[in-house]
């Protein structure tokens, strides 16, 4: 199951919990289908939000939209810019997503994942109100 970690709990069996790093951290590496941050690695796509870094079940740029970015949109009051790393190439932002972001006062920018990682790290280092949705690349 993508987006879940398994945690043994003795006689209670296995308990599933959401993947979540409860803090903000720069991305130290990306590629090979995942990301490194805070001395950890994550396989798959991620959402970097004020509430922390979350596993994101999106694996194709065509899946990026209002519903798959619901968690980010729900936290829109806590940041101003949403960077969307769309893989190896740029894809147009869906009109419904553009409208949902504008409605919440967010500025958004779609760029290749590498550029989004670099921009996110710079803005995070400047203590700017930034979030990122980063599609994993091989």
N, C-alpha and C positions, 0 to 999 in steps of 0.2 A: 504494500500500500504506500504510494508516494505521499510525502508530507507527514509521515508518522514515524515515531521512534518506538521501539519495543523496550519495555522496562520490566525486568523480572520482579515479582512481588511474593516470593515464597509460596505458601500454600494457596494464595489467592490467584495464582496463574499469572498471565502476562497482562499488563495494563498498558494501553496505548495512550500516548500523549502527543500533542502538537509539537512540531519542531519549532523552537523559539529560543533565541539568545536575547535575554532581557536588558539590552543596552545598545548604545550606538557605537559602532566601530568602523574604522576604514576597512576597505576591502584590500587585502594584501596581495591576492592573486586570483586569476580567473582562468577558465579553460578546462579541458578534459572533462567537460560536463558538470562543472561545479565551481565553487568559490572557496577562498580561504579568508578568514577574518578572526580576530581575537584569539590567535593561536589554535584555531579549530578549522576543520574543513566541512563543507556541506556539498553533497552531490545533488544537483538539480537547481532550479531557479529559486530566487529569493526576493522578498520584499524587505527593504530597509526603511523602517518607519520609526517615528519617535518612540513607540512602545517597544522597539527592539527589532531584531532581524528574524524574519519568519520564513519557513519553507513555503514555496509558492508552487502550486501544482501545474502551472503553465509550462508547456514544452515547445510550443510553436507560436510564432508571431501572430498568426491568424486567430489565436485564442485570446489575445489581449483585448479586453473590453470592460465595460462597466461592471459586469458580474464578477469577472476574475480579479478586478481591482477594487472590489467592495470593501475589503479591509482597509486599504489606503484611503478610499473616499470617506469611510467612516471616521478616520483620524484627521481629515482635512483641516480642522481648526488648529492643528498643532504644527503645520508646515505651510510653506508658500509655493514651493516648486516641487513638481514630481518629474523626475527623470525616468524615461522608459528606455531600457536597453533591449532592443528588439532582435538580438542575435547578431549575425554577421553583416546584415544590411539594414537599411532604413525602410520602414514600412509606414504608410500613411496612418494617422490616428483616426479611428472610427469616429464618425460625426457624433454619435450618441455619447462617446467618451469625452470628446471635446466639449460638448454641451454640459455634461455632468461636472466636469472640472471647472468650467467657467461659472456654473451655478454655485459652486463652493468657493469661488475666489482663488482657484489654483491656477498657476501657470504650469504648462506641461511642455516637454520636449522629448521627441522620439529620436533616438540615435542608435548606432551600433552599440552592443554591450560594452566593448572596450572603451569607447568614448564616454559612455554613461558612467562606468566605474571610475575613470579618471576625474570626470567632472564632479561626481558625488564626493570623492575623496577631497578634492580641493574645497568644495563648498562646506563640507563637514569640518575641515580644518579651519575654515574661516568662521565657524560657529553659526552658519546660516541655517535658516529653516528649510531643510531639504529632505526629500524622501526619494527612494528609487525602487523601481520594479525592474529586476534584472533577469533576463532570459539566459539560461545557461548555454554555453557554446562548447563545442568539442575542441 
